């Protein structure tokens, strides 16, 4: 489930400013209670993956599926708290 989250205190400025991507983890998984951030090269359903390029992000549609690597962590209970900045076009 993708829902809005409270703004993180991002003193390192590592998180993408233009997305509030958040996926709550399964409550009973082995990673329950842990959090992670996904680099902006991984698709998250409902959000555009920019790969570090604002022009790409502005001209492409939102992902329809969540990347396998992200989904496995969420299914195991970890909560994705956002997407982090990446160097341009690292796909």
PyMOL Python script that loads the backbone (N, CA, C, O; Angstrom):
from pymol import cmd

cmd.read_pdbstr("""\
ATOM      1  N   UNK A   1       0.846  -1.165   0.000  1.00  0.00           N
ATOM      2  CA  UNK A   1       0.000   0.000   0.000  1.00  0.00           C
ATOM      3  C   UNK A   1       0.898   1.235   0.000  1.00  0.00           C
ATOM      4  O   UNK A   1       1.820   1.335   0.809  1.00  0.00           O
ATOM      5  N   UNK A   2       0.636   2.149  -0.881  1.00  0.00           N
ATOM      6  CA  UNK A   2       1.392   3.385  -0.957  1.00  0.00           C
ATOM      7  C   UNK A   2       0.541   4.502  -0.367  1.00  0.00           C
ATOM      8  O   UNK A   2      -0.561   4.774  -0.843  1.00  0.00           O
ATOM      9  N   UNK A   3       1.059   5.139   0.662  1.00  0.00           N
ATOM     10  CA  UNK A   3       0.327   6.224   1.310  1.00  0.00           C
ATOM     11  C   UNK A   3       1.272   7.368   1.612  1.00  0.00           C
ATOM     12  O   UNK A   3       2.482   7.156   1.695  1.00  0.00           O
ATOM     13  N   UNK A   4       0.751   8.585   1.781  1.00  0.00           N
ATOM     14  CA  UNK A   4       1.616   9.708   2.134  1.00  0.00           C
ATOM     15  C   UNK A   4       2.265   9.477   3.493  1.00  0.00           C
ATOM     16  O   UNK A   4       1.721   8.765   4.337  1.00  0.00           O
ATOM     17  N   UNK A   5       3.406  10.071   3.693  1.00  0.00           N
ATOM     18  CA  UNK A   5       4.104   9.943   4.963  1.00  0.00           C
ATOM     19  C   UNK A   5       4.431  11.325   5.500  1.00  0.00           C
ATOM     20  O   UNK A   5       4.354  12.329   4.791  1.00  0.00           O
ATOM     21  N   UNK A   6       4.792  11.344   6.748  1.00  0.00           N
ATOM     22  CA  UNK A   6       5.258  12.578   7.346  1.00  0.00           C
ATOM     23  C   UNK A   6       6.628  12.902   6.757  1.00  0.00           C
ATOM     24  O   UNK A   6       7.409  11.992   6.480  1.00  0.00           O
ATOM     25  N   UNK A   7       6.927  14.165   6.564  1.00  0.00           N
ATOM     26  CA  UNK A   7       8.206  14.586   5.984  1.00  0.00           C
ATOM     27  C   UNK A   7       9.350  14.160   6.900  1.00  0.00           C
ATOM     28  O   UNK A   7       9.328  14.443   8.098  1.00  0.00           O
ATOM     29  N   UNK A   8      10.341  13.486   6.342  1.00  0.00           N
ATOM     30  CA  UNK A   8      11.504  13.065   7.110  1.00  0.00           C
ATOM     31  C   UNK A   8      12.410  14.250   7.395  1.00  0.00           C
ATOM     32  O   UNK A   8      12.455  15.214   6.631  1.00  0.00           O
ATOM     33  N   UNK A   9      13.127  14.165   8.502  1.00  0.00           N
ATOM     34  CA  UNK A   9      14.169  15.153   8.772  1.00  0.00           C
ATOM     35  C   UNK A   9      15.378  14.708   7.947  1.00  0.00           C
ATOM     36  O   UNK A   9      16.078  13.767   8.322  1.00  0.00           O
ATOM     37  N   UNK A  10      15.614  15.373   6.844  1.00  0.00           N
ATOM     38  CA  UNK A  10      16.628  14.956   5.871  1.00  0.00           C
ATOM     39  C   UNK A  10      17.827  15.901   5.914  1.00  0.00           C
ATOM     40  O   UNK A  10      18.063  16.660   4.974  1.00  0.00           O
ATOM     41  N   UNK A  11      18.576  15.850   7.007  1.00  0.00           N
ATOM     42  CA  UNK A  11      19.698  16.775   7.161  1.00  0.00           C
ATOM     43  C   UNK A  11      20.830  16.518   6.166  1.00  0.00           C
ATOM     44  O   UNK A  11      21.663  17.400   5.954  1.00  0.00           O
ATOM     45  N   UNK A  12      20.880  15.362   5.565  1.00  0.00           N
ATOM     46  CA  UNK A  12      21.898  15.064   4.552  1.00  0.00           C
ATOM     47  C   UNK A  12      21.418  15.383   3.140  1.00  0.00           C
ATOM     48  O   UNK A  12      22.194  15.303   2.188  1.00  0.00           O
ATOM     49  N   UNK A  13      20.154  15.742   3.000  1.00  0.00           N
ATOM     50  CA  UNK A  13      19.538  16.032   1.709  1.00  0.00           C
ATOM     51  C   UNK A  13      19.712  14.869   0.732  1.00  0.00           C
ATOM     52  O   UNK A  13      20.060  15.062  -0.433  1.00  0.00           O
ATOM     53  N   UNK A  14      19.465  13.678   1.228  1.00  0.00           N
ATOM     54  CA  UNK A  14      19.616  12.468   0.430  1.00  0.00           C
ATOM     55  C   UNK A  14      18.329  12.057  -0.272  1.00  0.00           C
ATOM     56  O   UNK A  14      18.369  11.310  -1.249  1.00  0.00           O
ATOM     57  N   UNK A  15      17.189  12.536   0.217  1.00  0.00           N
ATOM     58  CA  UNK A  15      15.906  12.115  -0.332  1.00  0.00           C
ATOM     59  C   UNK A  15      15.442  13.022  -1.459  1.00  0.00           C
ATOM     60  O   UNK A  15      15.696  14.226  -1.446  1.00  0.00           O
ATOM     61  N   UNK A  16      14.762  12.432  -2.432  1.00  0.00           N
ATOM     62  CA  UNK A  16      14.165  13.194  -3.528  1.00  0.00           C
ATOM     63  C   UNK A  16      13.108  14.124  -2.941  1.00  0.00           C
ATOM     64  O   UNK A  16      12.258  13.693  -2.162  1.00  0.00           O
ATOM     65  N   UNK A  17      13.162  15.380  -3.311  1.00  0.00           N
ATOM     66  CA  UNK A  17      12.209  16.365  -2.798  1.00  0.00           C
ATOM     67  C   UNK A  17      10.840  16.263  -3.445  1.00  0.00           C
ATOM     68  O   UNK A  17       9.841  16.678  -2.857  1.00  0.00           O
ATOM     69  N   UNK A  18      10.786  15.717  -4.649  1.00  0.00           N
ATOM     70  CA  UNK A  18       9.543  15.773  -5.422  1.00  0.00           C
ATOM     71  C   UNK A  18       8.694  14.513  -5.323  1.00  0.00           C
ATOM     72  O   UNK A  18       7.775  14.331  -6.120  1.00  0.00           O
ATOM     73  N   UNK A  19       8.976  13.656  -4.380  1.00  0.00           N
ATOM     74  CA  UNK A  19       8.143  12.468  -4.208  1.00  0.00           C
ATOM     75  C   UNK A  19       7.958  12.158  -2.733  1.00  0.00           C
ATOM     76  O   UNK A  19       8.864  12.357  -1.925  1.00  0.00           O
ATOM     77  N   UNK A  20       6.811  11.684  -2.405  1.00  0.00           N
ATOM     78  CA  UNK A  20       6.495  11.262  -1.042  1.00  0.00           C
ATOM     79  C   UNK A  20       6.287   9.746  -1.019  1.00  0.00           C
ATOM     80  O   UNK A  20       5.465   9.242  -0.253  1.00  0.00           O
ATOM     81  N   UNK A  21       7.025   9.027  -1.852  1.00  0.00           N
ATOM     82  CA  UNK A  21       6.861   7.579  -1.945  1.00  0.00           C
ATOM     83  C   UNK A  21       7.055   6.928  -0.573  1.00  0.00           C
ATOM     84  O   UNK A  21       8.049   7.172   0.111  1.00  0.00           O
ATOM     85  N   UNK A  22       6.104   6.113  -0.196  1.00  0.00           N
ATOM     86  CA  UNK A  22       6.114   5.429   1.099  1.00  0.00           C
ATOM     87  C   UNK A  22       5.337   4.137   0.931  1.00  0.00           C
ATOM     88  O   UNK A  22       4.232   4.142   0.388  1.00  0.00           O
ATOM     89  N   UNK A  23       5.901   3.036   1.389  1.00  0.00           N
ATOM     90  CA  UNK A  23       5.182   1.762   1.359  1.00  0.00           C
ATOM     91  C   UNK A  23       5.340   1.107   2.727  1.00  0.00           C
ATOM     92  O   UNK A  23       6.454   0.793   3.146  1.00  0.00           O
ATOM     93  N   UNK A  24       4.235   0.906   3.412  1.00  0.00           N
ATOM     94  CA  UNK A  24       4.263   0.240   4.714  1.00  0.00           C
ATOM     95  C   UNK A  24       4.589  -1.233   4.530  1.00  0.00           C
ATOM     96  O   UNK A  24       4.083  -1.880   3.613  1.00  0.00           O
ATOM     97  N   UNK A  25       5.434  -1.758   5.406  1.00  0.00           N
ATOM     98  CA  UNK A  25       5.813  -3.159   5.337  1.00  0.00           C
ATOM     99  C   UNK A  25       4.782  -4.065   5.983  1.00  0.00           C
ATOM    100  O   UNK A  25       3.942  -3.620   6.766  1.00  0.00           O
ATOM    101  N   UNK A  26       4.859  -5.345   5.642  1.00  0.00           N
ATOM    102  CA  UNK A  26       3.985  -6.348   6.252  1.00  0.00           C
ATOM    103  C   UNK A  26       4.251  -6.380   7.759  1.00  0.00           C
ATOM    104  O   UNK A  26       5.405  -6.338   8.187  1.00  0.00           O
ATOM    105  N   UNK A  27       3.200  -6.453   8.551  1.00  0.00           N
ATOM    106  CA  UNK A  27       3.359  -6.359  10.005  1.00  0.00           C
ATOM    107  C   UNK A  27       3.993  -7.590  10.643  1.00  0.00           C
ATOM    108  O   UNK A  27       4.528  -7.502  11.748  1.00  0.00           O
ATOM    109  N   UNK A  28       3.941  -8.723   9.973  1.00  0.00           N
ATOM    110  CA  UNK A  28       4.420  -9.950  10.598  1.00  0.00           C
ATOM    111  C   UNK A  28       5.672 -10.536   9.941  1.00  0.00           C
ATOM    112  O   UNK A  28       6.028 -11.678  10.229  1.00  0.00           O
ATOM    113  N   UNK A  29       6.339  -9.795   9.078  1.00  0.00           N
ATOM    114  CA  UNK A  29       7.520 -10.314   8.397  1.00  0.00           C
ATOM    115  C   UNK A  29       8.771 -10.250   9.256  1.00  0.00           C
ATOM    116  O   UNK A  29       8.786  -9.563  10.277  1.00  0.00           O
ATOM    117  N   UNK A  30       9.824 -10.960   8.852  1.00  0.00           N
ATOM    118  CA  UNK A  30      11.075 -10.967   9.617  1.00  0.00           C
ATOM    119  C   UNK A  30      11.769  -9.598   9.651  1.00  0.00           C
ATOM    120  O   UNK A  30      12.622  -9.365  10.507  1.00  0.00           O
ATOM    121  N   UNK A  31      11.417  -8.703   8.741  1.00  0.00           N
ATOM    122  CA  UNK A  31      12.009  -7.363   8.729  1.00  0.00           C
ATOM    123  C   UNK A  31      11.071  -6.309   9.320  1.00  0.00           C
ATOM    124  O   UNK A  31      11.337  -5.113   9.208  1.00  0.00           O
ATOM    125  N   UNK A  32       9.982  -6.744   9.944  1.00  0.00           N
ATOM    126  CA  UNK A  32       9.002  -5.817  10.528  1.00  0.00           C
ATOM    127  C   UNK A  32       9.696  -4.867  11.496  1.00  0.00           C
ATOM    128  O   UNK A  32      10.503  -5.282  12.327  1.00  0.00           O
ATOM    129  N   UNK A  33       9.367  -3.590  11.372  1.00  0.00           N
ATOM    130  CA  UNK A  33       9.955  -2.577  12.239  1.00  0.00           C
ATOM    131  C   UNK A  33      11.187  -1.911  11.659  1.00  0.00           C
ATOM    132  O   UNK A  33      11.641  -0.892  12.179  1.00  0.00           O
ATOM    133  N   UNK A  34      11.735  -2.470  10.587  1.00  0.00           N
ATOM    134  CA  UNK A  34      12.904  -1.868   9.942  1.00  0.00           C
ATOM    135  C   UNK A  34      12.454  -0.960   8.803  1.00  0.00           C
ATOM    136  O   UNK A  34      11.381  -1.154   8.233  1.00  0.00           O
ATOM    137  N   UNK A  35      13.273   0.022   8.478  1.00  0.00           N
ATOM    138  CA  UNK A  35      12.965   0.936   7.382  1.00  0.00           C
ATOM    139  C   UNK A  35      14.102   0.933   6.371  1.00  0.00           C
ATOM    140  O   UNK A  35      15.231   0.558   6.686  1.00  0.00           O
ATOM    141  N   UNK A  36      13.784   1.358   5.151  1.00  0.00           N
ATOM    142  CA  UNK A  36      14.795   1.498   4.111  1.00  0.00           C
ATOM    143  C   UNK A  36      14.350   2.567   3.135  1.00  0.00           C
ATOM    144  O   UNK A  36      13.178   2.943   3.094  1.00  0.00           O
ATOM    145  N   UNK A  37      15.292   3.048   2.356  1.00  0.00           N
ATOM    146  CA  UNK A  37      15.003   3.989   1.275  1.00  0.00           C
ATOM    147  C   UNK A  37      15.473   3.349  -0.022  1.00  0.00           C
ATOM    148  O   UNK A  37      16.496   2.665  -0.048  1.00  0.00           O
ATOM    149  N   UNK A  38      14.732   3.570  -1.087  1.00  0.00           N
ATOM    150  CA  UNK A  38      15.085   3.022  -2.397  1.00  0.00           C
ATOM    151  C   UNK A  38      15.696   4.124  -3.256  1.00  0.00           C
ATOM    152  O   UNK A  38      15.204   5.252  -3.264  1.00  0.00           O
ATOM    153  N   UNK A  39      16.744   3.807  -3.961  1.00  0.00           N
ATOM    154  CA  UNK A  39      17.349   4.755  -4.897  1.00  0.00           C
ATOM    155  C   UNK A  39      16.332   5.067  -5.994  1.00  0.00           C
ATOM    156  O   UNK A  39      15.481   4.235  -6.305  1.00  0.00           O
ATOM    157  N   UNK A  40      16.416   6.247  -6.573  1.00  0.00           N
ATOM    158  CA  UNK A  40      15.450   6.666  -7.599  1.00  0.00           C
ATOM    159  C   UNK A  40      15.720   6.006  -8.956  1.00  0.00           C
ATOM    160  O   UNK A  40      15.513   6.614 -10.006  1.00  0.00           O
ATOM    161  N   UNK A  41      16.179   4.766  -8.916  1.00  0.00           N
ATOM    162  CA  UNK A  41      16.276   3.947 -10.127  1.00  0.00           C
ATOM    163  C   UNK A  41      15.314   2.761 -10.035  1.00  0.00           C
ATOM    164  O   UNK A  41      15.121   2.026 -11.004  1.00  0.00           O
ATOM    165  N   UNK A  42      14.716   2.588  -8.853  1.00  0.00           N
ATOM    166  CA  UNK A  42      13.763   1.506  -8.635  1.00  0.00           C
ATOM    167  C   UNK A  42      12.343   2.034  -8.784  1.00  0.00           C
ATOM    168  O   UNK A  42      11.991   3.060  -8.202  1.00  0.00           O
ATOM    169  N   UNK A  43      11.533   1.331  -9.565  1.00  0.00           N
ATOM    170  CA  UNK A  43      10.134   1.724  -9.739  1.00  0.00           C
ATOM    171  C   UNK A  43       9.333   1.481  -8.465  1.00  0.00           C
ATOM    172  O   UNK A  43       9.515   0.479  -7.772  1.00  0.00           O
ATOM    173  N   UNK A  44       8.451   2.417  -8.180  1.00  0.00           N
ATOM    174  CA  UNK A  44       7.467   2.291  -7.104  1.00  0.00           C
ATOM    175  C   UNK A  44       6.128   2.647  -7.738  1.00  0.00           C
ATOM    176  O   UNK A  44       5.954   3.744  -8.268  1.00  0.00           O
ATOM    177  N   UNK A  45       5.193   1.719  -7.680  1.00  0.00           N
ATOM    178  CA  UNK A  45       3.890   1.924  -8.323  1.00  0.00           C
ATOM    179  C   UNK A  45       3.281   3.261  -7.911  1.00  0.00           C
ATOM    180  O   UNK A  45       3.200   3.592  -6.728  1.00  0.00           O
ATOM    181  N   UNK A  46       2.856   4.016  -8.919  1.00  0.00           N
ATOM    182  CA  UNK A  46       2.214   5.298  -8.668  1.00  0.00           C
ATOM    183  C   UNK A  46       3.152   6.491  -8.690  1.00  0.00           C
ATOM    184  O   UNK A  46       2.705   7.633  -8.579  1.00  0.00           O
ATOM    185  N   UNK A  47       4.443   6.244  -8.830  1.00  0.00           N
ATOM    186  CA  UNK A  47       5.435   7.321  -8.842  1.00  0.00           C
ATOM    187  C   UNK A  47       6.331   7.201 -10.070  1.00  0.00           C
ATOM    188  O   UNK A  47       6.616   6.096 -10.531  1.00  0.00           O
ATOM    189  N   UNK A  48       6.769   8.332 -10.594  1.00  0.00           N
ATOM    190  CA  UNK A  48       7.684   8.335 -11.737  1.00  0.00           C
ATOM    191  C   UNK A  48       9.098   8.107 -11.223  1.00  0.00           C
ATOM    192  O   UNK A  48       9.525   8.746 -10.262  1.00  0.00           O
ATOM    193  N   UNK A  49       9.821   7.197 -11.864  1.00  0.00           N
ATOM    194  CA  UNK A  49      11.219   6.960 -11.545  1.00  0.00           C
ATOM    195  C   UNK A  49      12.049   7.852 -12.447  1.00  0.00           C
ATOM    196  O   UNK A  49      11.997   7.727 -13.671  1.00  0.00           O
ATOM    197  N   UNK A  50      12.811   8.749 -11.850  1.00  0.00           N
ATOM    198  CA  UNK A  50      13.531   9.753 -12.633  1.00  0.00           C
ATOM    199  C   UNK A  50      14.947   9.398 -13.008  1.00  0.00           C
ATOM    200  O   UNK A  50      15.484   9.969 -13.957  1.00  0.00           O
ATOM    201  N   UNK A  51      15.574   8.479 -12.304  1.00  0.00           N
ATOM    202  CA  UNK A  51      16.954   8.141 -12.614  1.00  0.00           C
ATOM    203  C   UNK A  51      17.883   9.344 -12.536  1.00  0.00           C
ATOM    204  O   UNK A  51      18.917   9.371 -13.203  1.00  0.00           O
ATOM    205  N   UNK A  52      17.530  10.329 -11.737  1.00  0.00           N
ATOM    206  CA  UNK A  52      18.372  11.504 -11.573  1.00  0.00           C
ATOM    207  C   UNK A  52      18.193  12.572 -12.629  1.00  0.00           C
ATOM    208  O   UNK A  52      18.911  13.572 -12.619  1.00  0.00           O
ATOM    209  N   UNK A  53      17.255  12.388 -13.537  1.00  0.00           N
ATOM    210  CA  UNK A  53      17.059  13.343 -14.628  1.00  0.00           C
ATOM    211  C   UNK A  53      15.669  13.973 -14.533  1.00  0.00           C
ATOM    212  O   UNK A  53      14.667  13.293 -14.752  1.00  0.00           O
ATOM    213  N   UNK A  54      15.602  15.274 -14.206  1.00  0.00           N
ATOM    214  CA  UNK A  54      14.292  15.913 -14.062  1.00  0.00           C
ATOM    215  C   UNK A  54      13.493  15.956 -15.364  1.00  0.00           C
ATOM    216  O   UNK A  54      12.263  15.926 -15.327  1.00  0.00           O
ATOM    217  N   UNK A  55      14.170  16.027 -16.514  1.00  0.00           N
ATOM    218  CA  UNK A  55      13.456  16.021 -17.794  1.00  0.00           C
ATOM    219  C   UNK A  55      12.790  14.669 -18.035  1.00  0.00           C
ATOM    220  O   UNK A  55      11.653  14.611 -18.503  1.00  0.00           O
ATOM    221  N   UNK A  56      13.487  13.592 -17.719  1.00  0.00           N
ATOM    222  CA  UNK A  56      12.919  12.249 -17.855  1.00  0.00           C
ATOM    223  C   UNK A  56      11.680  12.139 -16.970  1.00  0.00           C
ATOM    224  O   UNK A  56      10.628  11.667 -17.400  1.00  0.00           O
ATOM    225  N   UNK A  57      11.830  12.585 -15.728  1.00  0.00           N
ATOM    226  CA  UNK A  57      10.740  12.495 -14.764  1.00  0.00           C
ATOM    227  C   UNK A  57       9.518  13.293 -15.217  1.00  0.00           C
ATOM    228  O   UNK A  57       8.381  12.883 -14.984  1.00  0.00           O
ATOM    229  N   UNK A  58       9.756  14.423 -15.860  1.00  0.00           N
ATOM    230  CA  UNK A  58       8.659  15.296 -16.298  1.00  0.00           C
ATOM    231  C   UNK A  58       7.933  14.774 -17.532  1.00  0.00           C
ATOM    232  O   UNK A  58       6.810  15.193 -17.811  1.00  0.00           O
ATOM    233  N   UNK A  59       8.560  13.864 -18.271  1.00  0.00           N
ATOM    234  CA  UNK A  59       7.980  13.427 -19.541  1.00  0.00           C
ATOM    235  C   UNK A  59       7.585  11.951 -19.575  1.00  0.00           C
ATOM    236  O   UNK A  59       7.207  11.440 -20.630  1.00  0.00           O
ATOM    237  N   UNK A  60       7.667  11.272 -18.456  1.00  0.00           N
ATOM    238  CA  UNK A  60       7.332   9.846 -18.423  1.00  0.00           C
ATOM    239  C   UNK A  60       6.245   9.574 -17.384  1.00  0.00           C
ATOM    240  O   UNK A  60       6.119  10.295 -16.394  1.00  0.00           O
ATOM    241  N   UNK A  61       5.472   8.533 -17.625  1.00  0.00           N
ATOM    242  CA  UNK A  61       4.368   8.223 -16.706  1.00  0.00           C
ATOM    243  C   UNK A  61       4.860   7.546 -15.420  1.00  0.00           C
ATOM    244  O   UNK A  61       5.995   7.079 -15.331  1.00  0.00           O
ATOM    245  N   UNK A  62       3.986   7.514 -14.458  1.00  0.00           N
ATOM    246  CA  UNK A  62       4.273   6.822 -13.201  1.00  0.00           C
ATOM    247  C   UNK A  62       4.363   5.318 -13.450  1.00  0.00           C
ATOM    248  O   UNK A  62       3.734   4.786 -14.365  1.00  0.00           O
ATOM    249  N   UNK A  63       5.144   4.655 -12.632  1.00  0.00           N
ATOM    250  CA  UNK A  63       5.282   3.201 -12.729  1.00  0.00           C
ATOM    251  C   UNK A  63       3.956   2.532 -12.377  1.00  0.00           C
ATOM    252  O   UNK A  63       3.203   3.018 -11.534  1.00  0.00           O
ATOM    253  N   UNK A  64       3.694   1.431 -13.027  1.00  0.00           N
ATOM    254  CA  UNK A  64       2.472   0.681 -12.740  1.00  0.00           C
ATOM    255  C   UNK A  64       2.727  -0.466 -11.764  1.00  0.00           C
ATOM    256  O   UNK A  64       1.794  -1.034 -11.197  1.00  0.00           O
ATOM    257  N   UNK A  65       4.006  -0.797 -11.576  1.00  0.00           N
ATOM    258  CA  UNK A  65       4.378  -1.874 -10.656  1.00  0.00           C
ATOM    259  C   UNK A  65       5.564  -1.432  -9.817  1.00  0.00           C
ATOM    260  O   UNK A  65       6.313  -0.532 -10.196  1.00  0.00           O
ATOM    261  N   UNK A  66       5.718  -2.068  -8.694  1.00  0.00           N
ATOM    262  CA  UNK A  66       6.859  -1.805  -7.821  1.00  0.00           C
ATOM    263  C   UNK A  66       7.960  -2.800  -8.157  1.00  0.00           C
ATOM    264  O   UNK A  66       7.693  -3.984  -8.362  1.00  0.00           O
ATOM    265  N   UNK A  67       9.189  -2.319  -8.214  1.00  0.00           N
ATOM    266  CA  UNK A  67      10.338  -3.168  -8.535  1.00  0.00           C
ATOM    267  C   UNK A  67      10.412  -4.365  -7.583  1.00  0.00           C
ATOM    268  O   UNK A  67      10.085  -4.259  -6.401  1.00  0.00           O
ATOM    269  N   UNK A  68      10.841  -5.486  -8.118  1.00  0.00           N
ATOM    270  CA  UNK A  68      10.913  -6.727  -7.358  1.00  0.00           C
ATOM    271  C   UNK A  68      11.753  -6.553  -6.093  1.00  0.00           C
ATOM    272  O   UNK A  68      11.340  -6.994  -5.021  1.00  0.00           O
ATOM    273  N   UNK A  69      12.915  -5.923  -6.198  1.00  0.00           N
ATOM    274  CA  UNK A  69      13.811  -5.763  -5.048  1.00  0.00           C
ATOM    275  C   UNK A  69      13.136  -4.990  -3.916  1.00  0.00           C
ATOM    276  O   UNK A  69      13.315  -5.319  -2.743  1.00  0.00           O
ATOM    277  N   UNK A  70      12.373  -3.978  -4.263  1.00  0.00           N
ATOM    278  CA  UNK A  70      11.646  -3.189  -3.266  1.00  0.00           C
ATOM    279  C   UNK A  70      10.505  -4.012  -2.684  1.00  0.00           C
ATOM    280  O   UNK A  70      10.303  -4.025  -1.470  1.00  0.00           O
ATOM    281  N   UNK A  71       9.765  -4.694  -3.537  1.00  0.00           N
ATOM    282  CA  UNK A  71       8.601  -5.464  -3.087  1.00  0.00           C
ATOM    283  C   UNK A  71       8.994  -6.592  -2.147  1.00  0.00           C
ATOM    284  O   UNK A  71       8.271  -6.873  -1.191  1.00  0.00           O
ATOM    285  N   UNK A  72      10.122  -7.243  -2.398  1.00  0.00           N
ATOM    286  CA  UNK A  72      10.580  -8.329  -1.524  1.00  0.00           C
ATOM    287  C   UNK A  72      10.829  -7.807  -0.106  1.00  0.00           C
ATOM    288  O   UNK A  72      10.454  -8.454   0.871  1.00  0.00           O
ATOM    289  N   UNK A  73      11.458  -6.641   0.000  1.00  0.00           N
ATOM    290  CA  UNK A  73      11.718  -6.056   1.321  1.00  0.00           C
ATOM    291  C   UNK A  73      10.417  -5.690   2.035  1.00  0.00           C
ATOM    292  O   UNK A  73      10.262  -5.947   3.229  1.00  0.00           O
ATOM    293  N   UNK A  74       9.490  -5.093   1.298  1.00  0.00           N
ATOM    294  CA  UNK A  74       8.193  -4.705   1.876  1.00  0.00           C
ATOM    295  C   UNK A  74       7.412  -5.945   2.315  1.00  0.00           C
ATOM    296  O   UNK A  74       6.831  -5.963   3.400  1.00  0.00           O
ATOM    297  N   UNK A  75       7.401  -6.970   1.480  1.00  0.00           N
ATOM    298  CA  UNK A  75       6.691  -8.205   1.823  1.00  0.00           C
ATOM    299  C   UNK A  75       7.285  -8.868   3.069  1.00  0.00           C
ATOM    300  O   UNK A  75       6.583  -9.558   3.808  1.00  0.00           O
ATOM    301  N   UNK A  76       8.592  -8.651   3.293  1.00  0.00           N
ATOM    302  CA  UNK A  76       9.258  -9.218   4.471  1.00  0.00           C
ATOM    303  C   UNK A  76       9.080  -8.333   5.705  1.00  0.00           C
ATOM    304  O   UNK A  76       9.561  -8.676   6.785  1.00  0.00           O
ATOM    305  N   UNK A  77       8.392  -7.195   5.552  1.00  0.00           N
ATOM    306  CA  UNK A  77       8.067  -6.372   6.705  1.00  0.00           C
ATOM    307  C   UNK A  77       8.749  -5.023   6.780  1.00  0.00           C
ATOM    308  O   UNK A  77       8.352  -4.185   7.591  1.00  0.00           O
ATOM    309  N   UNK A  78       9.762  -4.783   5.961  1.00  0.00           N
ATOM    310  CA  UNK A  78      10.451  -3.490   5.998  1.00  0.00           C
ATOM    311  C   UNK A  78       9.565  -2.410   5.380  1.00  0.00           C
ATOM    312  O   UNK A  78       8.818  -2.681   4.439  1.00  0.00           O
ATOM    313  N   UNK A  79       9.646  -1.205   5.900  1.00  0.00           N
ATOM    314  CA  UNK A  79       8.864  -0.078   5.400  1.00  0.00           C
ATOM    315  C   UNK A  79       9.758   0.834   4.576  1.00  0.00           C
ATOM    316  O   UNK A  79      10.803   1.284   5.047  1.00  0.00           O
ATOM    317  N   UNK A  80       9.341   1.105   3.341  1.00  0.00           N
ATOM    318  CA  UNK A  80      10.086   2.038   2.495  1.00  0.00           C
ATOM    319  C   UNK A  80       9.666   3.450   2.869  1.00  0.00           C
ATOM    320  O   UNK A  80       8.488   3.795   2.776  1.00  0.00           O
ATOM    321  N   UNK A  81      10.626   4.272   3.293  1.00  0.00           N
ATOM    322  CA  UNK A  81      10.317   5.622   3.775  1.00  0.00           C
ATOM    323  C   UNK A  81      10.545   6.704   2.729  1.00  0.00           C
ATOM    324  O   UNK A  81      10.279   7.877   2.992  1.00  0.00           O
ATOM    325  N   UNK A  82      11.027   6.338   1.561  1.00  0.00           N
ATOM    326  CA  UNK A  82      11.212   7.328   0.508  1.00  0.00           C
ATOM    327  C   UNK A  82      12.165   6.849  -0.567  1.00  0.00           C
ATOM    328  O   UNK A  82      12.662   5.723  -0.535  1.00  0.00           O
ATOM    329  N   UNK A  83      12.406   7.746  -1.528  1.00  0.00           N
ATOM    330  CA  UNK A  83      13.354   7.482  -2.605  1.00  0.00           C
ATOM    331  C   UNK A  83      14.511   8.458  -2.466  1.00  0.00           C
ATOM    332  O   UNK A  83      14.314   9.631  -2.148  1.00  0.00           O
ATOM    333  N   UNK A  84      15.723   7.962  -2.707  1.00  0.00           N
ATOM    334  CA  UNK A  84      16.903   8.808  -2.557  1.00  0.00           C
ATOM    335  C   UNK A  84      17.433   9.272  -3.906  1.00  0.00           C
ATOM    336  O   UNK A  84      17.239   8.626  -4.936  1.00  0.00           O
ATOM    337  N   UNK A  85      18.101  10.399  -3.862  1.00  0.00           N
ATOM    338  CA  UNK A  85      18.678  11.018  -5.053  1.00  0.00           C
ATOM    339  C   UNK A  85      19.705  10.081  -5.670  1.00  0.00           C
ATOM    340  O   UNK A  85      20.413   9.368  -4.959  1.00  0.00           O
ATOM    341  N   UNK A  86      19.781  10.085  -6.981  1.00  0.00           N
ATOM    342  CA  UNK A  86      20.773   9.293  -7.695  1.00  0.00           C
ATOM    343  C   UNK A  86      21.451  10.164  -8.740  1.00  0.00           C
ATOM    344  O   UNK A  86      20.904  11.185  -9.157  1.00  0.00           O
ATOM    345  N   UNK A  87      22.645   9.757  -9.162  1.00  0.00           N
ATOM    346  CA  UNK A  87      23.310  10.468 -10.251  1.00  0.00           C
ATOM    347  C   UNK A  87      22.479  10.312 -11.509  1.00  0.00           C
ATOM    348  O   UNK A  87      21.755   9.328 -11.661  1.00  0.00           O
ATOM    349  N   UNK A  88      22.576  11.260 -12.395  1.00  0.00           N
ATOM    350  CA  UNK A  88      21.742  11.276 -13.593  1.00  0.00           C
ATOM    351  C   UNK A  88      21.952  10.062 -14.482  1.00  0.00           C
ATOM    352  O   UNK A  88      23.081   9.666 -14.773  1.00  0.00           O
ATOM    353  N   UNK A  89      20.839   9.483 -14.906  1.00  0.00           N
ATOM    354  CA  UNK A  89      20.773   8.366 -15.857  1.00  0.00           C
ATOM    355  C   UNK A  89      21.743   7.242 -15.488  1.00  0.00           C
ATOM    356  O   UNK A  89      22.668   6.937 -16.241  1.00  0.00           O
ATOM    357  N   UNK A  90      21.526   6.647 -14.347  1.00  0.00           N
ATOM    358  CA  UNK A  90      22.358   5.523 -13.918  1.00  0.00           C
ATOM    359  C   UNK A  90      21.707   4.187 -14.208  1.00  0.00           C
ATOM    360  O   UNK A  90      22.200   3.146 -13.775  1.00  0.00           O
ATOM    361  N   UNK A  91      20.602   4.207 -14.938  1.00  0.00           N
ATOM    362  CA  UNK A  91      19.873   2.973 -15.219  1.00  0.00           C
ATOM    363  C   UNK A  91      20.719   1.984 -15.938  1.00  0.00           C
ATOM    364  O   UNK A  91      20.255   0.888 -16.251  1.00  0.00           O
TER     365      UNK A  91
END
""", "prot")
cmd.dss("prot")
cmd.show_as("cartoon", "prot")
cmd.util.cbc("prot")
cmd.orient("prot")
